[in-house]
C-alpha cells in the first residue's frame, strides 16, 4: 500500500500544481477592477473631492442653531441633544476620511513636483485646508498629518494632531498655496466646480478662509489671530458677490451626488411631500428663527419660508410660524400643517449652488476686525451693513422667489444700524446675530462662530433625556470605530484634549 500510495500522492500534487498555475495565468486580469485606474486623472478626482467635501453636510446643526426642529427624537437630535442618538455626531468623521480627505490627498500626490501643475496643486491644498477645517472644528484634535496615508504609506492607524498645530499648518498651507499660483500655467478648468480654474478667485477664497481661521483664534492666540487676519486682508478677501466660493453645476435629476446636498437631504428627510403634513421625520422651522425674522420685518422670511395652505406654498409673513423644539409628539395635522417649512422654490432647489464661503460672511468678519482695530479701510458699521446687504442679495441665486429688492434692503438697514456707541460686546452681539441670519443655511459655520463669540444668545433646549444637561454642545463625539481600531491614538487625544464628551471644549473654544 505504501509503495502504491506515495507515487499516487505525488501525481495528485503535480496535477494540482499544474491546475493552480493554469488558474494563476490570468489571475491578475480577472481580479483587476476594469472601472478603476492605477493612475487616476487628477482632474476627475478633484471634482469628486469637491463634491464629497461639499456634500459632507452636518444637517443636525440646523436644529442646534435653532433654525429647524422636529417632534421626533431621532430626527430632532440636533435641537434636543437626545442621548440615545449621540451616534449621529459621528457622521462627518466617518465619511470625510474615506472620501474627500483620501481623494484630495491623492490629487496632491499626483501633481506635486510638477512645475506645470502648480495651479492644480495650489487649488488642491486650499481645498484640503477647507475640508480639514470643517472636521477639526467639529471634533477638535483629529488625524491630520498622517491622514490619507493608508494607500501611500500604509499608515492605517493615524495619530491625532493637536488642533493648535492643525490650525498652524492650515494657515501655512493657505499662505503658500496662494503665493504659488501662476496665471500662465494650466488649471483644472471645467473640472473645478467652484471657480472654473480662475486663479484670482481661488486666491480670494484662500485668503477668506485664512481670515475665517484667524478669527477663530481670538480667545487663545490674539496676537496670532491679528497677524493672520491682517495678512488675509492684505492678500485680498471676498468682498464682491461674484467672488463668493460656491459649488456650481448641480442638477435636479440624475445621480444624487450631482444634486445640491443640503436640498437633497432636506427633501429626502421631510419636505418632498410638499403638503405640510406628510413630513416623515417631523421637521419644521423652529420658532426661535421664524420669530426673529417676523419681529424684525426681515425680507428674507419670504425667501426661505412657506406655510402650506391647501397644498399651496404661501410666503405671506403674517402666517409664518415656527414649531417649538420641546414637542415630543406630532401635533394634530390641522395644527402641524400651520408650521413653517423651507421654501421649495429657493432653499430646496436641487440645482441651486451650494455656498461655501460668501461675501456676507467675509464682511461680517471684517466688521469684527475693524471693531478690533485690525482693519481701517472701512468702518465696522459699513462692513456690518455690507454683510447684511450681501446676505439678502445672495438669495437671488436660488430662484426668482429669492430676489430681495434694493428698496427692501435699504429699509431693513435703516432700522438695524450698528450701535457704534455701544460696548464692544454689544456690537459683537449685533454683528453675530446678523451673521446667524445672514450665513443661513450654513449652520456649521454659525455653530463655530456661536461657540467662539456666544452670539446669537440662544437659549438651550433642556429636553428630557438630553446628553448635555440642557446645554448646547461644544463638539461632536469620535466614532466608536476609533476607540476600537485606533485605540492608542484615540486615548492619547482624549488624554490631551479632555473627555470624548459633548461639552469638552476644543483648543480655540474657550469661555
TIZA-956390 format. One line per 8 residues: number of its first residue (from 1); for each residue z, y, x of C-alpha. Coordinates in steps of 0.5 Angstrom, whole numbers, plus 500, padded with zeros to 3 digits. Each point is the difference from the previous one (the first is absolute). Layout:
<vexzas>
NUM> Z,Y,X ~ ...
</vexzas>
This chain:
<vexzas>
1> 500,500,500 ~ 502,505,505 ~ 493,499,504 ~ 496,501,494 ~ 505,506,497 ~ 499,504,507 ~ 493,501,500 ~ 499,501,493
9> 505,506,500 ~ 496,503,506 ~ 494,499,496 ~ 503,503,494 ~ 503,506,504 ~ 493,501,503 ~ 497,501,493 ~ 505,505,498
17> 499,504,506 ~ 492,500,499 ~ 502,502,493 ~ 504,505,502 ~ 495,503,505 ~ 495,500,494 ~ 504,504,496 ~ 502,505,505
25> 493,501,502 ~ 499,505,494 ~ 508,502,499 ~ 499,507,503 ~ 495,502,495 ~ 503,496,494 ~ 506,504,501 ~ 498,507,501
33> 500,504,494 ~ 493,503,499 ~ 502,506,497 ~ 504,502,506 ~ 498,503,506 ~ 503,499,507 ~ 498,507,502 ~ 501,504,493
41> 497,507,500 ~ 505,506,501 ~ 497,504,494 ~ 501,495,495 ~ 507,498,502 ~ 501,507,500 ~ 498,501,493 ~ 504,494,498
49> 506,503,503 ~ 500,507,497 ~ 499,496,493 ~ 506,496,501 ~ 504,506,503 ~ 499,504,494 ~ 501,494,496 ~ 507,499,502
57> 503,504,494 ~ 507,500,499 ~ 500,501,493 ~ 507,498,498 ~ 502,507,504 ~ 496,503,494 ~ 507,499,496 ~ 504,501,506
65> 498,507,500 ~ 500,501,492 ~ 493,500,498 ~ 500,494,496 ~ 505,494,498 ~ 500,494,496 ~ 505,497,495 ~ 498,493,503
73> 505,499,506 ~ 495,497,504 ~ 494,505,500 ~ 506,505,500 ~ 503,498,506 ~ 498,507,504 ~ 503,504,494 ~ 506,495,499
81> 501,497,507 ~ 502,493,497 ~ 503,496,505 ~ 496,494,498 ~ 494,503,501 ~ 501,502,507 ~ 495,496,503 ~ 495,505,497
89> 501,504,506 ~ 497,495,505 ~ 493,501,498 ~ 498,505,505 ~ 503,497,506 ~ 497,493,497 ~ 493,503,499 ~ 499,505,505
97> 500,496,507 ~ 495,494,498 ~ 496,505,497 ~ 499,508,503 ~ 504,499,506 ~ 496,494,502 ~ 494,503,498 ~ 500,507,504
105> 503,496,506 ~ 494,496,500 ~ 496,506,500 ~ 504,504,505 ~ 499,493,505 ~ 492,500,498 ~ 499,507,502 ~ 505,503,505
113> 497,500,507 ~ 493,502,498 ~ 499,508,501 ~ 494,500,495 ~ 505,497,495 ~ 506,505,501 ~ 499,503,493 ~ 501,494,497
121> 506,498,504 ~ 503,507,498 ~ 499,499,493 ~ 503,493,500 ~ 506,503,504 ~ 501,505,495 ~ 500,495,494 ~ 504,495,504
129> 505,506,500 ~ 500,502,493 ~ 501,492,498 ~ 506,499,504 ~ 503,507,498 ~ 500,497,493 ~ 503,494,502 ~ 506,503,504
137> 501,505,495 ~ 502,494,495 ~ 504,496,505 ~ 502,503,506 ~ 500,496,506 ~ 493,496,500 ~ 496,495,504 ~ 495,506,504
145> 499,499,507 ~ 499,492,499 ~ 497,500,493 ~ 493,498,499 ~ 500,496,507 ~ 500,493,497 ~ 493,499,501 ~ 499,503,506
153> 507,499,504 ~ 503,494,496 ~ 506,504,498 ~ 502,497,493 ~ 507,503,500 ~ 499,507,502 ~ 506,505,502 ~ 502,505,496
161> 500,507,503 ~ 505,506,498 ~ 497,505,495 ~ 501,506,505 ~ 496,496,505 ~ 494,499,495 ~ 500,507,498 ~ 499,502,507
169> 495,495,501 ~ 496,502,494 ~ 500,507,502 ~ 498,499,506 ~ 494,496,497 ~ 498,505,496 ~ 500,505,505 ~ 496,496,505
177> 495,498,495 ~ 498,507,497 ~ 499,502,508 ~ 496,494,501 ~ 495,502,494 ~ 493,501,503 ~ 495,503,495 ~ 494,498,504
185> 502,492,499 ~ 499,496,494 ~ 505,499,495 ~ 501,495,494 ~ 495,504,496 ~ 500,497,493 ~ 505,494,502 ~ 505,506,500
193> 502,501,492 ~ 505,506,502 ~ 495,505,504 ~ 494,496,501 ~ 500,501,507 ~ 502,507,500 ~ 504,501,507 ~ 502,507,498
201> 503,498,493 ~ 504,494,504 ~ 503,505,505 ~ 503,504,494 ~ 502,493,497 ~ 504,498,506 ~ 503,507,501 ~ 502,500,493
209> 503,493,501 ~ 503,503,506 ~ 503,505,496 ~ 503,495,495 ~ 503,496,505 ~ 503,506,504 ~ 504,503,493 ~ 502,493,499
217> 505,501,507 ~ 503,507,498 ~ 507,496,499 ~ 500,496,506 ~ 496,504,505 ~ 499,507,498 ~ 497,502,507 ~ 495,494,500
225> 498,502,493 ~ 499,507,501 ~ 496,498,506 ~ 495,495,497 ~ 500,505,494 ~ 497,506,504 ~ 495,495,504 ~ 498,497,493
233> 499,507,497 ~ 496,503,506 ~ 496,494,500 ~ 498,501,493 ~ 502,497,494 ~ 497,499,493 ~ 500,507,496 ~ 494,499,496
241> 498,495,494 ~ 494,498,504 ~ 504,497,506 ~ 505,496,496 ~ 501,493,502 ~ 498,495,494 ~ 496,493,500 ~ 494,501,496
249> 495,495,497 ~ 504,497,496 ~ 496,497,494 ~ 502,498,492 ~ 497,493,501 ~ 500,494,504 ~ 505,497,505 ~ 507,503,500
257> 500,502,507 ~ 495,506,498 ~ 504,503,495 ~ 505,505,500 ~ 506,496,502 ~ 505,505,496 ~ 496,500,494 ~ 498,492,500
265> 508,499,501 ~ 502,504,494 ~ 494,498,496 ~ 502,493,501 ~ 507,501,499 ~ 501,503,494 ~ 494,505,498 ~ 494,496,499
273> 501,499,492 ~ 499,508,499 ~ 504,500,494 ~ 507,502,502 ~ 504,494,497 ~ 497,493,504 ~ 503,502,507 ~ 501,493,503
281> 505,503,505 ~ 503,505,495 ~ 498,506,504 ~ 500,507,498 ~ 501,507,504 ~ 507,502,501 ~ 504,505,496 ~ 502,504,506
289> 493,501,503 ~ 497,502,493 ~ 506,504,498 ~ 499,504,506 ~ 492,501,499 ~ 502,502,493 ~ 505,505,502 ~ 496,504,505
297> 494,500,496 ~ 496,496,505 ~ 493,500,499 ~ 500,493,504 ~ 503,497,494 ~ 493,499,496 ~ 497,498,507 ~ 505,494,501
305> 503,498,493 ~ 498,498,493 ~ 503,497,494 ~ 496,495,495 ~ 499,502,493 ~ 497,495,496 ~ 497,497,507 ~ 497,507,502
313> 503,503,506 ~ 503,507,499 ~ 501,505,505 ~ 504,505,496 ~ 506,503,504 ~ 505,500,494 ~ 499,493,498 ~ 501,497,507
321> 507,496,501 ~ 503,496,506 ~ 504,494,499 ~ 507,499,502 ~ 501,495,506 ~ 506,498,497 ~ 497,496,495 ~ 501,492,501
329> 495,498,494 ~ 494,502,497 ~ 501,505,494 ~ 496,499,493 ~ 493,501,501 ~ 500,506,496 ~ 504,504,505 ~ 497,496,506
337> 493,503,499 ~ 503,507,500 ~ 502,500,507 ~ 495,503,505 ~ 495,496,505 ~ 496,501,505 ~ 493,504,498 ~ 495,494,500
345> 494,506,502 ~ 504,502,506 ~ 505,496,504 ~ 498,493,497 ~ 492,501,502 ~ 499,494,505 ~ 494,504,503 ~ 504,506,502
353> 502,502,507 ~ 507,497,503 ~ 503,506,503 ~ 504,499,507 ~ 502,507,502 ~ 498,506,497 ~ 499,508,500 ~ 506,500,496
361> 505,496,504 ~ 498,504,506 ~ 501,507,497 ~ 507,498,498 ~ 502,497,507 ~ 497,507,503 ~ 504,503,495 ~ 506,497,503
369> 498,501,507 ~ 499,507,498 ~ 507,500,497 ~ 503,498,507 ~ 496,505,504 ~ 495,495,503 ~ 494,503,496 ~ 499,507,500
377> 493,501,498 ~ 501,500,493 ~ 507,500,496 ~ 504,495,496 ~ 498,503,494 ~ 493,500,501 ~ 500,493,502 ~ 504,497,495
385> 495,503,494 ~ 494,498,504 ~ 503,493,500 ~ 501,500,492 ~ 493,503,499 ~ 497,494,504 ~ 504,495,497 ~ 497,503,493
393> 493,500,502 ~ 500,493,503 ~ 501,497,493 ~ 492,502,499 ~ 499,494,505 ~ 502,496,494 ~ 495,502,495 ~ 499,506,495
401> 507,499,497 ~ 503,501,506 ~ 497,507,501 ~ 505,506,500 ~ 497,507,500 ~ 502,505,505 ~ 503,504,494 ~ 505,495,498
409> 502,499,508 ~ 501,507,500 ~ 504,501,494 ~ 504,494,503 ~ 501,503,506 ~ 502,507,497 ~ 506,496,497 ~ 502,496,506
417> 500,504,506 ~ 504,498,506 ~ 507,504,500 ~ 500,503,507 ~ 506,503,499 ~ 504,493,499 ~ 503,496,505 ~ 496,495,505
425> 503,494,496 ~ 498,504,493 ~ 493,501,503 ~ 499,493,502 ~ 502,497,493 ~ 494,505,497 ~ 495,497,506 ~ 502,493,499
433> 501,500,492 ~ 493,502,500 ~ 498,495,505 ~ 503,495,496 ~ 495,502,494 ~ 494,502,505 ~ 500,494,504 ~ 500,495,494
441> 498,495,500 ~ 501,499,507 ~ 507,497,498 ~ 502,497,507 ~ 499,507,504 ~ 504,503,495 ~ 505,495,501 ~ 500,501,507
449> 501,508,499 ~ 505,499,495 ~ 505,496,505 ~ 499,505,505 ~ 501,506,496 ~ 504,498,494 ~ 495,503,495 ~ 498,500,495
457> 507,499,498 ~ 499,493,496 ~ 506,497,496 ~ 500,493,502 ~ 500,494,494 ~ 506,496,500 ~ 497,495,497 ~ 504,493,498
465> 499,495,506 ~ 497,505,505 ~ 500,499,507 ~ 502,506,503 ~ 507,502,496 ~ 496,505,496 ~ 497,504,506 ~ 492,501,502
473> 499,495,505 ~ 498,502,507 ~ 496,495,503 ~ 497,493,498 ~ 502,493,502 ~ 497,496,505 ~ 497,494,497 ~ 504,493,501
481> 494,497,504 ~ 502,505,506 ~ 507,497,499 ~ 497,493,500 ~ 495,501,505 ~ 501,505,505 ~ 508,500,500 ~ 502,502,506
489> 496,507,500 ~ 502,501,493 ~ 507,499,502 ~ 499,505,505 ~ 497,505,496 ~ 506,500,495 ~ 505,500,505 ~ 497,506,503
497> 498,504,493 ~ 505,497,495 ~ 500,495,495 ~ 494,498,496 ~ 502,504,494 ~ 497,505,496 ~ 505,505,501 ~ 499,499,508
505> 497,507,503 ~ 495,500,505 ~ 499,504,506 ~ 497,506,497 ~ 504,500,494 ~ 507,503,501 ~ 505,503,495
</vexzas>
